[in-house]
Amino acid sequence: MVVRAIWWPTSLHFHQELKLLQIMFTARVSSWEFMQIQGPEHVQGECQVHLVMKNKMPIPLLHGYEVMQLCKPFRGIDYLKYDNCYNDDTRPTIRYRVMSDALMKTRRPIFFSMCEWGDMRPTLWGANVANSWRTTDDISDSWESMLKVADLNEVYADYAKPGGWNDPDMLEVGNGGMTYSEYVVHFSIWAISKAPLLLGCDVRFVTNETLQIIGNEEVIAVNQDRLGVQAKKVRMEGEQEIWAGPLSKNRIVILFENRKPWTSSMTAHWDDIGIESESVVIQARDLWERRTLEMQFQGKLTTNVDAHACKMYVLTPIA
């Protein structure tokens, strides 16, 4: 499978410093192409912006419908991120609709990622325009920034559904600003939030530790669960938080998150996580240790969580 992606700045009159867009797929990817906006370039006295595609000549960048109807390479695009930098003051509700309509004209399934940083509450109107929308400002590679973004994104959990997702920004896993355990928390929250899992690190230099995190198929499966329900916080006690959400096949995903600088004991009660009867017996699968716990649970589940770390389980009723 060849994956093609494009990053599109709002304004076509200013040079943008591009981040390498690295997309992680659970499917095997044999090769991928990345299209980027470059410019301004002065050609015959005029300022032009060009679309550059790997192994192809530059193509003059057009606007709106012209781009999608006349630029054949766009018909091979799988993912488009439309940013908000240097915008021309056109309302986002108008500007992003133009691109959405243009993409529809291609008659090709293209994932449209809308990035206006949550300024105009895109959760309220984004589902009619794009497949995902940024709910926050940019993330940075720190424990504090990651938690801030996660908290802001969680507020909009009810607006996420199949076909339209809240986007708390790209993953910082592997960039070096957090510990291994903190990156596990980061990846876990993004997974249960059904957020797009976009790698923000340089994949040429990914370490084995990073691969252990981003390559956890069971955690990715939670993110890709067909029910498509974003998890929410169901219990908060100071810097201890429990997140939970329903999965397909009558299962529940639960995340124990410890923001304290020391190990803490945490307990989730069945009524916290949507299990109606305390008599229900649960089997718990630890997704990071990749093992099913021998003990069965009834009424509650208690576990010890290290500092700045988490425990993530999939719970299955068995009686």
C-alpha angles and dihedrals in degrees: 000000000000115000118204124189138173134200112209122193118212097238123051093199102068132064113248124205102227126220114215105256108221117185124195118210128182088218120081111268115203096183141342140200127216122206118200140184115242130183174324093264121171110227117174090342095307129109108238132174117214135204110227121198126186112271092000136099120259114274121209108252114238131187136263114312092009090062095052097038101042107028103078095192090068088067088070095053119116101179133027126185113197110199132202101224119132093356120184094236093262108145111262090230087063101034097051092044090060091056092043091054090047092052091050088056090064090066088218126117103252122171105232113206112194115203115186093133095246092286096135096035095256090187086078096054108008096094090069092051113030146015094240137010132198111248097188146030119272119306122229130206099266137100092240095050093046093052092046092053092044092052093048092048093049091063089070097048094121091062096059119095140142108306095021125058139180110243117206091183133268125320119266093199109136099020094106104239096107137045123258091258092049091052089051088055090048094051092042095054092047089049097051089042089060087233121162106270101225118165115230096184129089102268091202090072103035112149127222089251091056091047090053088059103040092037097056100124094192092056091045089051089059089053091049097043110143093230088069099202118152114229121240138202108268101174132023125184109171107293093351115094135179120202124189141170140169123264132193120279092041093290130138130213116214130187124196107200121189114195093173121106091238138053114278138189113235132188131198117197121209093243088055093060102038102266103137101204127049088211092070112113115221134201113208127210115199104216098195096045088039095222138112112239114243092219119079120216134222126185096350146012122223125190141163115243124196123232114288089000142104145214119220124196138175109215121208123188111231102169 
